[in-house]
């Protein structure tokens, strides 16, 4: 950084999006081809009850891949995470209070960027 400063150049620093500590399980049902991510699901015939998710029934509206005609997505919001009804308690106890990627939360949607300019430049 000192050498960049000496040259009077501008430096831009960024990072990947963050993670979120998941606390609240959300029951979801999917077929065997549904992905395994805890914060979003992609598949056919996704079954869920509740409002604290972002459901996308037309992936093309969000520029998401559409694997087949009935592909849909659901994204966990805030500190929710998805768990299947079979072995529900096991997975809830295993994943609660862990840090996960994906879903819709401030930590996942905001990408930090800083622009630095030398005082000498």
The first five atom37 places (N, CA, C, CB, O) and aatype in JSON, in Angstrom:
{
  "aatype": [20, 20, 20, 20, 20, 20, 20, 20, 20, 20, 20, 20, 20, 20, 20, 20, 20, 20, 20, 20, 20, 20, 20, 20, 20, 20, 20, 20, 20, 20, 20, 20, 20, 20, 20, 20, 20, 20, 20, 20, 20, 20, 20, 20, 20, 20, 20, 20, 20, 20, 20, 20, 20, 20, 20, 20, 20, 20, 20, 20, 20, 20, 20, 20, 20, 20, 20, 20, 20, 20, 20, 20, 20, 20, 20, 20, 20, 20, 20, 20, 20, 20, 20, 20, 20, 20, 20, 20, 20, 20, 20, 20, 20, 20, 20, 20, 20, 20, 20, 20, 20, 20, 20, 20, 20, 20, 20, 20, 20, 20, 20, 20, 20, 20, 20, 20, 20, 20, 20, 20, 20],
  "atom_mask": [
    [1, 1, 1, 1, 1],
    [1, 1, 1, 1, 1],
    [1, 1, 1, 1, 1],
    [1, 1, 1, 1, 1],
    [1, 1, 1, 1, 1],
    [1, 1, 1, 1, 1],
    [1, 1, 1, 1, 1],
    [1, 1, 1, 1, 1],
    [1, 1, 1, 1, 1],
    [1, 1, 1, 1, 1],
    [1, 1, 1, 1, 1],
    [1, 1, 1, 1, 1],
    [1, 1, 1, 1, 1],
    [1, 1, 1, 1, 1],
    [1, 1, 1, 1, 1],
    [1, 1, 1, 1, 1],
    [1, 1, 1, 1, 1],
    [1, 1, 1, 1, 1],
    [1, 1, 1, 1, 1],
    [1, 1, 1, 1, 1],
    [1, 1, 1, 1, 1],
    [1, 1, 1, 1, 1],
    [1, 1, 1, 1, 1],
    [1, 1, 1, 1, 1],
    [1, 1, 1, 1, 1],
    [1, 1, 1, 1, 1],
    [1, 1, 1, 1, 1],
    [1, 1, 1, 1, 1],
    [1, 1, 1, 1, 1],
    [1, 1, 1, 1, 1],
    [1, 1, 1, 1, 1],
    [1, 1, 1, 1, 1],
    [1, 1, 1, 1, 1],
    [1, 1, 1, 1, 1],
    [1, 1, 1, 1, 1],
    [1, 1, 1, 1, 1],
    [1, 1, 1, 1, 1],
    [1, 1, 1, 1, 1],
    [1, 1, 1, 1, 1],
    [1, 1, 1, 1, 1],
    [1, 1, 1, 1, 1],
    [1, 1, 1, 1, 1],
    [1, 1, 1, 1, 1],
    [1, 1, 1, 1, 1],
    [1, 1, 1, 1, 1],
    [1, 1, 1, 1, 1],
    [1, 1, 1, 1, 1],
    [1, 1, 1, 1, 1],
    [1, 1, 1, 1, 1],
    [1, 1, 1, 1, 1],
    [1, 1, 1, 1, 1],
    [1, 1, 1, 1, 1],
    [1, 1, 1, 1, 1],
    [1, 1, 1, 1, 1],
    [1, 1, 1, 1, 1],
    [1, 1, 1, 1, 1],
    [1, 1, 1, 1, 1],
    [1, 1, 1, 1, 1],
    [1, 1, 1, 1, 1],
    [1, 1, 1, 1, 1],
    [1, 1, 1, 1, 1],
    [1, 1, 1, 1, 1],
    [1, 1, 1, 1, 1],
    [1, 1, 1, 1, 1],
    [1, 1, 1, 1, 1],
    [1, 1, 1, 1, 1],
    [1, 1, 1, 1, 1],
    [1, 1, 1, 1, 1],
    [1, 1, 1, 1, 1],
    [1, 1, 1, 1, 1],
    [1, 1, 1, 1, 1],
    [1, 1, 1, 1, 1],
    [1, 1, 1, 1, 1],
    [1, 1, 1, 1, 1],
    [1, 1, 1, 1, 1],
    [1, 1, 1, 1, 1],
    [1, 1, 1, 1, 1],
    [1, 1, 1, 1, 1],
    [1, 1, 1, 1, 1],
    [1, 1, 1, 1, 1],
    [1, 1, 1, 1, 1],
    [1, 1, 1, 1, 1],
    [1, 1, 1, 1, 1],
    [1, 1, 1, 1, 1],
    [1, 1, 1, 1, 1],
    [1, 1, 1, 1, 1],
    [1, 1, 1, 1, 1],
    [1, 1, 1, 1, 1],
    [1, 1, 1, 1, 1],
    [1, 1, 1, 1, 1],
    [1, 1, 1, 1, 1],
    [1, 1, 1, 1, 1],
    [1, 1, 1, 1, 1],
    [1, 1, 1, 1, 1],
    [1, 1, 1, 1, 1],
    [1, 1, 1, 1, 1],
    [1, 1, 1, 1, 1],
    [1, 1, 1, 1, 1],
    [1, 1, 1, 1, 1],
    [1, 1, 1, 1, 1],
    [1, 1, 1, 1, 1],
    [1, 1, 1, 1, 1],
    [1, 1, 1, 1, 1],
    [1, 1, 1, 1, 1],
    [1, 1, 1, 1, 1],
    [1, 1, 1, 1, 1],
    [1, 1, 1, 1, 1],
    [1, 1, 1, 1, 1],
    [1, 1, 1, 1, 1],
    [1, 1, 1, 1, 1],
    [1, 1, 1, 1, 1],
    [1, 1, 1, 1, 1],
    [1, 1, 1, 1, 1],
    [1, 1, 1, 1, 1],
    [1, 1, 1, 1, 1],
    [1, 1, 1, 1, 1],
    [1, 1, 1, 1, 1],
    [1, 1, 1, 1, 1],
    [1, 1, 1, 1, 1],
    [1, 1, 1, 1, 1],
    [1, 1, 1, 1, 1]
  ],
  "atom_positions": [
    [[0.82, -1.18, 0.0], [0.0, 0.0, 0.0], [0.87, 1.25, 0.0], [-0.94, -0.01, 1.2], [0.52, 2.27, -0.6]],
    [[1.99, 1.17, 0.67], [2.9, 2.33, 0.69], [3.41, 2.65, -0.71], [4.09, 2.07, 1.62], [3.47, 3.82, -1.09]],
    [[3.78, 1.62, -1.47], [4.29, 1.83, -2.83], [3.21, 2.43, -3.74], [4.79, 0.5, -3.42], [3.5, 3.29, -4.56]],
    [[1.97, 1.97, -3.58], [0.87, 2.52, -4.36], [0.67, 3.99, -4.0], [-0.44, 1.72, -4.13], [0.44, 4.83, -4.88]],
    [[0.75, 4.3, -2.72], [0.61, 5.67, -2.25], [1.7, 6.57, -2.83], [0.64, 5.73, -0.72], [1.44, 7.7, -3.24]],
    [[2.92, 6.05, -2.85], [4.05, 6.83, -3.4], [3.83, 7.19, -4.87], [5.37, 6.04, -3.25], [4.26, 8.24, -5.33]],
    [[3.16, 6.31, -5.59], [2.9, 6.55, -7.01], [1.7, 7.48, -7.23], [2.66, 5.22, -7.73], [1.45, 7.92, -8.35]],
    [[0.97, 7.78, -6.16], [-0.2, 8.66, -6.27], [-1.39, 8.0, -6.93], [0.17, 9.88, -7.04], [-2.29, 8.67, -7.43]],
    [[-1.41, 6.69, -6.92], [-2.5, 5.95, -7.56], [-3.69, 5.8, -6.62], [-2.01, 4.57, -8.02], [-3.56, 5.88, -5.4]],
    [[-4.83, 5.59, -7.22], [-6.04, 5.31, -6.44], [-6.14, 3.8, -6.24], [-7.32, 5.87, -7.15], [-5.82, 3.04, -7.15]],
    [[-6.59, 3.37, -5.06], [-6.74, 1.95, -4.75], [-8.2, 1.7, -4.38], [-5.79, 1.52, -3.58], [-8.8, 2.43, -3.6]],
    [[-8.75, 0.65, -4.97], [-10.11, 0.24, -4.65], [-10.04, -1.13, -4.0], [-11.04, 0.22, -5.92], [-9.46, -2.06, -4.56]],
    [[-10.63, -1.25, -2.83], [-10.63, -2.51, -2.08], [-12.06, -2.98, -1.94], [-9.95, -2.34, -0.67], [-12.96, -2.2, -1.62]],
    [[-12.27, -4.26, -2.2], [-13.6, -4.85, -2.07], [-13.45, -6.26, -1.51], [-14.35, -4.86, -3.43], [-12.33, -6.77, -1.39]],
    [[-14.54, -6.86, -1.2], [-14.54, -8.22, -0.7], [-15.81, -8.92, -1.15], [-14.42, -8.26, 0.83], [-16.74, -8.28, -1.65]],
    [[-15.83, -10.19, -0.99], [-17.02, -10.98, -1.27], [-18.1, -10.6, -0.26], [-16.7, -12.51, -1.21], [-17.83, -9.98, 0.77]],
    [[-19.32, -10.99, -0.56], [-20.4, -10.78, 0.41], [-20.12, -11.59, 1.66], [-21.77, -11.16, -0.2], [-19.21, -12.42, 1.68]],
    [[-20.88, -11.35, 2.7], [-20.61, -11.99, 3.98], [-21.36, -13.29, 4.2], [-20.93, -11.06, 5.07], [-21.8, -13.95, 3.25]],
    [[-21.51, -13.63, 5.44], [-22.3, -14.79, 5.86], [-23.25, -14.32, 6.95], [-21.39, -15.98, 6.36], [-23.1, -13.21, 7.47]],
    [[-24.2, -15.14, 7.27], [-25.13, -14.8, 8.34], [-25.24, -15.98, 9.3], [-26.53, -14.43, 7.76], [-25.22, -17.15, 8.9]],
    [[-25.36, -15.65, 10.56], [-25.55, -16.68, 11.6], [-27.01, -17.08, 11.59], [-25.1, -16.16, 13.02], [-27.88, -16.28, 11.93]],
    [[-27.29, -18.32, 11.21], [-28.67, -18.77, 11.1], [-29.18, -19.24, 12.45], [-28.79, -19.89, 10.05], [-28.48, -19.91, 13.21]],
    [[-30.43, -18.88, 12.73], [-31.01, -19.2, 14.03], [-32.36, -19.87, 13.95], [-31.13, -17.95, 14.85], [-32.7, -20.69, 14.81]],
    [[-33.15, -19.53, 12.93], [-34.53, -20.02, 12.88], [-34.74, -20.97, 11.7], [-35.5, -18.84, 12.79], [-34.57, -20.58, 10.55]],
    [[-35.12, -22.23, 12.0], [-35.37, -23.19, 10.93], [-36.69, -22.92, 10.22], [-35.36, -24.61, 11.49], [-37.63, -22.38, 10.8]],
    [[-36.73, -23.28, 8.96], [-37.91, -23.12, 8.12], [-38.11, -24.44, 7.39], [-37.75, -21.91, 7.12], [-37.24, -24.87, 6.64]],
    [[-39.26, -25.08, 7.59], [-39.51, -26.38, 6.97], [-39.78, -26.22, 5.48], [-40.7, -27.09, 7.65], [-40.55, -25.35, 5.05]],
    [[-39.13, -27.08, 4.7], [-39.31, -27.09, 3.25], [-39.25, -28.53, 2.76], [-38.24, -26.21, 2.54], [-38.56, -29.37, 3.34]],
    [[-39.99, -28.81, 1.69], [-40.0, -30.14, 1.09], [-39.58, -29.99, -0.37], [-41.41, -30.82, 1.21], [-40.05, -29.1, -1.07]],
    [[-38.69, -30.88, -0.82], [-38.26, -30.86, -2.21], [-38.02, -32.28, -2.69], [-36.99, -30.01, -2.38], [-37.92, -33.21, -1.88]],
    [[-37.92, -32.45, -4.0], [-37.64, -33.78, -4.53], [-36.14, -34.07, -4.45], [-38.14, -33.91, -5.99], [-35.37, -33.25, -3.97]],
    [[-35.74, -35.24, -4.93], [-34.34, -35.66, -4.78], [-33.37, -34.79, -5.57], [-34.19, -37.09, -5.23], [-32.17, -34.83, -5.29]],
    [[-33.84, -34.0, -6.53], [-32.97, -33.14, -7.33], [-32.83, -31.73, -6.77], [-33.49, -33.07, -8.73], [-32.14, -30.9, -7.36]],
    [[-33.47, -31.45, -5.64], [-33.37, -30.13, -5.02], [-31.98, -29.96, -4.42], [-34.47, -29.94, -3.94], [-31.44, -30.89, -3.81]],
    [[-31.4, -28.79, -4.59], [-30.04, -28.56, -4.06], [-30.03, -28.62, -2.53], [-29.5, -27.2, -4.53], [-31.09, -28.58, -1.9]],
    [[-28.85, -28.71, -1.94], [-28.72, -28.93, -0.5], [-28.41, -27.67, 0.31], [-27.66, -29.94, -0.24], [-28.27, -27.75, 1.53]],
    [[-28.29, -26.51, -0.34], [-27.95, -25.28, 0.37], [-28.99, -24.96, 1.44], [-27.83, -24.11, -0.62], [-30.19, -25.14, 1.22]],
    [[-28.54, -24.48, 2.58], [-29.45, -24.18, 3.7], [-30.18, -22.85, 3.55], [-28.69, -24.16, 4.98], [-31.18, -22.62, 4.22]],
    [[-29.69, -21.98, 2.66], [-30.28, -20.63, 2.56], [-31.05, -20.39, 1.28], [-29.2, -19.6, 2.67], [-31.77, -19.39, 1.18]],
    [[-30.94, -21.26, 0.29], [-31.79, -21.15, -0.89], [-32.02, -22.55, -1.46], [-31.16, -20.21, -1.97], [-31.19, -23.44, -1.3]],
    [[-33.13, -22.71, -2.11], [-33.46, -23.98, -2.75], [-33.86, -23.72, -4.19], [-34.6, -24.71, -1.99], [-34.55, -22.75, -4.5]],
    [[-33.41, -24.6, -5.06], [-33.78, -24.59, -6.47], [-34.3, -25.97, -6.8], [-32.57, -24.19, -7.39], [-33.65, -26.97, -6.5]],
    [[-35.45, -26.02, -7.41], [-35.98, -27.33, -7.78], [-37.4, -27.24, -8.3], [-35.93, -28.25, -6.61], [-37.91, -26.17, -8.59]],
    [[-38.01, -28.41, -8.41], [-39.4, -28.51, -8.85], [-40.26, -28.86, -7.65], [-39.56, -29.57, -9.99], [-39.81, -29.54, -6.73]],
    [[-41.47, -28.41, -7.67], [-42.46, -28.78, -6.65], [-41.96, -28.55, -5.23], [-42.83, -30.23, -6.82], [-42.12, -29.41, -4.36]],
    [[-41.37, -27.4, -4.98], [-40.93, -27.07, -3.62], [-42.14, -26.81, -2.75], [-39.97, -25.85, -3.62], [-43.03, -26.04, -3.12]],
    [[-42.18, -27.45, -1.59], [-43.3, -27.28, -0.68], [-42.87, -26.57, 0.58], [-43.93, -28.62, -0.33], [-41.88, -26.95, 1.2]],
    [[-43.6, -25.54, 0.96], [-43.27, -24.75, 2.15], [-44.52, -24.03, 2.63], [-42.13, -23.74, 1.84], [-45.46, -23.82, 1.88]],
    [[-44.5, -23.67, 3.88], [-45.58, -22.92, 4.5], [-44.97, -21.71, 5.19], [-46.38, -23.81, 5.51], [-44.07, -21.87, 6.02]],
    [[-45.42, -20.55, 4.89], [-44.9, -19.38, 5.59], [-44.61, -18.23, 4.67], [-43.67, -19.74, 6.33], [-44.69, -18.35, 3.45]],
    [[-44.27, -17.1, 5.28], [-44.08, -15.88, 4.53], [-42.66, -15.33, 4.59], [-45.01, -14.85, 5.02], [-42.34, -14.41, 3.84]],
    [[-41.82, -15.85, 5.44], [-40.51, -15.24, 5.64], [-39.46, -15.78, 4.66], [-40.03, -15.48, 7.08], [-38.34, -16.12, 5.04]],
    [[-39.87, -15.86, 3.39], [-38.99, -16.31, 2.32], [-39.25, -15.44, 1.09], [-39.2, -17.83, 1.99], [-40.28, -14.76, 1.0]],
    [[-38.33, -15.48, 0.15], [-38.55, -14.87, -1.15], [-38.75, -16.03, -2.12], [-37.34, -13.94, -1.58], [-37.82, -16.8, -2.37]],
    [[-39.95, -16.16, -2.67], [-40.26, -17.22, -3.61], [-40.2, -16.67, -5.03], [-41.67, -17.84, -3.31], [-40.77, -15.62, -5.32]],
    [[-39.5, -17.39, -5.89], [-39.34, -16.98, -7.29], [-39.88, -18.11, -8.17], [-37.84, -16.67, -7.63], [-39.23, -19.13, -8.34]],
    [[-41.08, -17.9, -8.71], [-41.67, -18.93, -9.56], [-41.29, -18.75, -11.03], [-43.19, -18.92, -9.41], [-41.42, -19.69, -11.82]],
    [[-40.82, -17.56, -11.4], [-40.37, -17.29, -12.77], [-38.9, -16.86, -12.71], [-41.25, -16.18, -13.46], [-38.61, -15.66, -12.67]],
    [[-37.98, -17.83, -12.71], [-36.55, -17.52, -12.58], [-36.04, -16.5, -13.6], [-35.76, -18.78, -12.72], [-35.15, -15.71, -13.28]],
    [[-36.59, -16.51, -14.79], [-36.12, -15.58, -15.81], [-36.35, -14.12, -15.42], [-36.82, -15.87, -17.12], [-35.62, -13.24, -15.88]],
    [[-37.33, -13.85, -14.56], [-37.57, -12.47, -14.1], [-36.42, -11.96, -13.23], [-38.88, -12.4, -13.31], [-36.22, -10.75, -13.11]],
    [[-35.67, -12.88, -12.63], [-34.54, -12.52, -11.76], [-33.2, -12.87, -12.41], [-34.66, -13.24, -10.41], [-32.16, -12.81, -11.76]],
    [[-33.22, -13.23, -13.69], [-32.03, -13.63, -14.44], [-31.35, -14.85, -13.81], [-31.03, -12.46, -14.52], [-30.12, -14.94, -13.77]],
    [[-32.17, -15.78, -13.32], [-31.68, -17.02, -12.74], [-31.85, -18.15, -13.74], [-32.42, -17.34, -11.42], [-32.76, -18.09, -14.57]],
    [[-31.0, -19.16, -13.68], [-31.13, -20.28, -14.62], [-32.43, -21.05, -14.42], [-29.95, -21.22, -14.48], [-32.89, -21.25, -13.3]],
    [[-33.0, -21.46, -15.52], [-34.22, -22.26, -15.48], [-33.89, -23.62, -16.08], [-35.4, -21.56, -16.27], [-33.83, -23.78, -17.3]],
    [[-33.68, -24.6, -15.21], [-33.25, -25.93, -15.62], [-34.33, -26.65, -16.42], [-32.86, -26.76, -14.4], [-34.04, -27.32, -17.41]],
    [[-35.58, -26.49, -15.99], [-36.7, -27.08, -16.73], [-37.92, -26.16, -16.58], [-37.02, -28.52, -16.21], [-37.84, -25.12, -15.93]],
    [[-39.02, -26.55, -17.17], [-40.22, -25.69, -17.19], [-40.73, -25.36, -15.8], [-41.32, -26.36, -17.98], [-41.26, -24.27, -15.58]],
    [[-40.6, -26.28, -14.85], [-41.16, -26.07, -13.52], [-40.13, -25.67, -12.46], [-41.87, -27.32, -13.07], [-40.41, -25.77, -11.27]],
    [[-38.96, -25.22, -12.88], [-37.94, -24.79, -11.92], [-38.41, -23.56, -11.15], [-36.61, -24.49, -12.64], [-38.92, -22.6, -11.74]],
    [[-38.24, -23.58, -9.84], [-38.51, -22.41, -9.01], [-37.42, -22.3, -7.95], [-39.94, -22.49, -8.35], [-36.65, -23.23, -7.74]],
    [[-37.38, -21.15, -7.31], [-36.39, -20.89, -6.27], [-37.1, -20.35, -5.03], [-35.32, -19.88, -6.76], [-38.14, -19.7, -5.14]],
    [[-36.55, -20.63, -3.87], [-36.94, -19.96, -2.64], [-35.67, -19.57, -1.91], [-37.86, -20.88, -1.74], [-34.7, -20.32, -1.86]],
    [[-35.69, -18.38, -1.34], [-34.53, -17.84, -0.62], [-34.94, -17.55, 0.82], [-33.99, -16.56, -1.32], [-35.96, -16.91, 1.06]],
    [[-34.14, -18.03, 1.77], [-34.39, -17.73, 3.17], [-34.1, -16.25, 3.42], [-33.53, -18.63, 4.09], [-33.19, -15.68, 2.82]],
    [[-34.87, -15.65, 4.3], [-34.66, -14.25, 4.64], [-34.2, -14.15, 6.09], [-35.97, -13.42, 4.42], [-34.39, -15.05, 6.9]],
    [[-33.58, -13.01, 6.38], [-33.08, -12.71, 7.73], [-32.21, -13.86, 8.22], [-34.27, -12.46, 8.71], [-31.28, -14.27, 7.53]],
    [[-32.49, -14.39, 9.41], [-31.64, -15.45, 9.97], [-32.28, -16.84, 9.88], [-31.32, -15.13, 11.42], [-31.97, -17.72, 10.68]],
    [[-33.18, -17.02, 8.92], [-33.82, -18.33, 8.71], [-32.89, -19.26, 7.93], [-35.15, -18.17, 7.96], [-32.0, -18.81, 7.21]],
    [[-33.12, -20.55, 8.08], [-32.46, -21.56, 7.25], [-33.43, -22.69, 6.99], [-31.16, -22.09, 7.94], [-34.34, -22.95, 7.79]],
    [[-33.24, -23.36, 5.87], [-34.15, -24.42, 5.46], [-33.75, -25.76, 6.07], [-34.19, -24.52, 3.94], [-32.57, -26.09, 6.2]],
    [[-34.77, -26.53, 6.46], [-34.56, -27.88, 6.99], [-35.69, -28.76, 6.48], [-34.51, -27.88, 8.56], [-36.85, -28.34, 6.44]],
    [[-35.35, -29.98, 6.09], [-36.34, -30.93, 5.61], [-37.04, -31.58, 6.8], [-35.69, -31.99, 4.71], [-36.44, -31.77, 7.85]],
    [[-38.33, -31.94, 6.63], [-39.08, -32.56, 7.73], [-38.49, -33.88, 8.23], [-40.5, -32.81, 7.29], [-38.56, -34.17, 9.43]],
    [[-37.89, -34.69, 7.32], [-37.28, -35.94, 7.8], [-35.97, -35.58, 8.51], [-37.02, -36.94, 6.6], [-35.16, -34.83, 7.98]],
    [[-35.78, -36.1, 9.67], [-34.62, -35.78, 10.54], [-34.55, -34.29, 10.86], [-33.32, -36.22, 9.86], [-33.47, -33.73, 11.04]],
    [[-35.69, -33.66, 10.94], [-35.79, -32.21, 11.17], [-35.01, -31.77, 12.41], [-37.25, -31.79, 11.3], [-34.18, -30.87, 12.33]],
    [[-35.26, -32.39, 13.55], [-34.61, -31.98, 14.8], [-33.1, -32.16, 14.76], [-35.18, -32.77, 15.97], [-32.36, -31.35, 15.31]],
    [[-32.63, -33.21, 14.1], [-31.19, -33.44, 13.98], [-30.54, -32.29, 13.22], [-30.9, -34.78, 13.26], [-29.56, -31.71, 13.69]],
    [[-31.09, -31.95, 12.06], [-30.5, -30.9, 11.24], [-30.64, -29.52, 11.87], [-31.15, -30.89, 9.87], [-29.74, -28.68, 11.74]],
    [[-31.74, -29.28, 12.55], [-31.91, -27.99, 13.23], [-30.86, -27.83, 14.32], [-33.34, -27.87, 13.84], [-30.23, -26.78, 14.41]],
    [[-30.66, -28.85, 15.12], [-29.65, -28.78, 16.19], [-28.23, -28.68, 15.62], [-29.76, -30.0, 17.1], [-27.38, -28.02, 16.21]],
    [[-27.98, -29.34, 14.49], [-26.66, -29.35, 13.89], [-26.31, -28.0, 13.25], [-26.58, -30.44, 12.85], [-25.17, -27.55, 13.37]],
    [[-27.27, -27.35, 12.58], [-26.97, -26.14, 11.82], [-27.34, -24.83, 12.51], [-27.68, -26.21, 10.53], [-26.84, -23.77, 12.12]],
    [[-28.19, -24.87, 13.52], [-28.54, -23.63, 14.22], [-27.27, -23.01, 14.8], [-29.6, -23.89, 15.35], [-26.41, -23.71, 15.33]],
    [[-27.16, -21.69, 14.71], [-26.0, -20.93, 15.21], [-24.73, -21.19, 14.41], [-25.76, -21.27, 16.67], [-23.63, -21.01, 14.93]],
    [[-24.86, -21.61, 13.15], [-23.7, -21.71, 12.26], [-23.77, -20.56, 11.26], [-23.66, -23.1, 11.52], [-24.82, -19.94, 11.08]],
    [[-22.66, -20.27, 10.62], [-22.62, -19.19, 9.63], [-22.78, -19.79, 8.25], [-21.28, -18.39, 9.73], [-22.09, -20.74, 7.88]],
    [[-23.73, -19.23, 7.48], [-24.07, -19.78, 6.17], [-24.09, -18.69, 5.11], [-25.42, -20.48, 6.23], [-24.35, -17.52, 5.4]],
    [[-23.81, -19.09, 3.87], [-23.91, -18.22, 2.7], [-25.29, -18.36, 2.08], [-22.8, -18.54, 1.66], [-25.96, -19.37, 2.26]],
    [[-25.69, -17.35, 1.35], [-26.91, -17.42, 0.55], [-28.08, -16.74, 1.22], [-27.25, -18.86, 0.26], [-27.96, -16.22, 2.33]],
    [[-29.19, -16.76, 0.54], [-30.4, -16.16, 1.08], [-30.44, -14.66, 0.88], [-30.52, -16.49, 2.52], [-29.6, -14.07, 0.21]],
    [[-31.46, -14.07, 1.47], [-31.68, -12.63, 1.35], [-31.51, -12.01, 2.74], [-33.1, -12.32, 0.76], [-32.39, -12.12, 3.6]],
    [[-30.38, -11.37, 2.93], [-30.11, -10.65, 4.17], [-29.13, -9.53, 3.83], [-29.53, -11.6, 5.28], [-28.47, -9.58, 2.79]],
    [[-29.05, -8.55, 4.68], [-28.14, -7.44, 4.43], [-26.7, -7.93, 4.25], [-28.21, -6.42, 5.57], [-25.98, -7.43, 3.39]],
    [[-26.29, -8.9, 5.06], [-24.93, -9.44, 4.98], [-24.63, -10.08, 3.63], [-24.71, -10.45, 6.09], [-23.49, -10.08, 3.17]],
    [[-25.65, -10.62, 3.0], [-25.47, -11.3, 1.72], [-25.68, -10.38, 0.52], [-26.41, -12.45, 1.62], [-25.19, -10.68, -0.57]],
    [[-26.37, -9.29, 0.7], [-26.74, -8.44, -0.43], [-25.82, -7.23, -0.61], [-28.15, -7.97, -0.27], [-25.74, -6.68, -1.71]],
    [[-25.15, -6.81, 0.43], [-24.29, -5.63, 0.35], [-22.84, -6.06, 0.21], [-24.47, -4.72, 1.6], [-22.34, -6.88, 0.99]],
    [[-22.16, -5.5, -0.78], [-20.75, -5.8, -1.0], [-19.95, -4.56, -0.62], [-20.47, -6.23, -2.5], [-20.12, -3.51, -1.25]],
    [[-19.08, -4.64, 0.38], [-18.32, -3.47, 0.8], [-17.25, -3.08, -0.23], [-17.66, -3.73, 2.15], [-16.54, -3.93, -0.76]],
    [[-17.17, -1.79, -0.49], [-16.16, -1.25, -1.41], [-15.63, 0.05, -0.8], [-16.77, -1.0, -2.84], [-16.4, 0.86, -0.28]],
    [[-14.32, 0.24, -0.87], [-13.71, 1.48, -0.41], [-12.72, 1.95, -1.47], [-13.01, 1.28, 0.98], [-11.99, 1.16, -2.05]],
    [[-12.71, 3.24, -1.7], [-11.79, 3.84, -2.65], [-10.82, 4.73, -1.88], [-12.55, 4.66, -3.75], [-11.24, 5.63, -1.15]],
    [[-9.53, 4.46, -2.04], [-8.5, 5.21, -1.33], [-7.64, 5.99, -2.32], [-7.62, 4.27, -0.49], [-7.24, 5.48, -3.36]],
    [[-7.38, 7.23, -1.98], [-6.5, 8.08, -2.8], [-5.43, 8.63, -1.92], [-7.29, 9.23, -3.5], [-5.69, 9.05, -0.8]],
    [[-4.21, 8.63, -2.41], [-3.06, 9.13, -1.66], [-3.21, 10.62, -1.39], [-1.76, 8.84, -2.41], [-3.68, 11.36, -2.25]],
    [[-2.8, 11.06, -0.22], [-2.78, 12.5, 0.09], [-1.75, 13.2, -0.77], [-2.48, 12.74, 1.58], [-1.85, 14.4, -1.02]],
    [[-0.77, 12.44, -1.22], [0.31, 13.0, -2.04], [-0.1, 13.09, -3.53], [1.59, 12.14, -1.9], [0.55, 13.78, -4.32]],
    [[-1.2, 12.39, -3.89], [-1.53, 12.25, -5.29], [-2.4, 13.3, -5.87], [-2.15, 11.01, -5.49], [-2.73, 13.24, -7.06]]
  ]
}
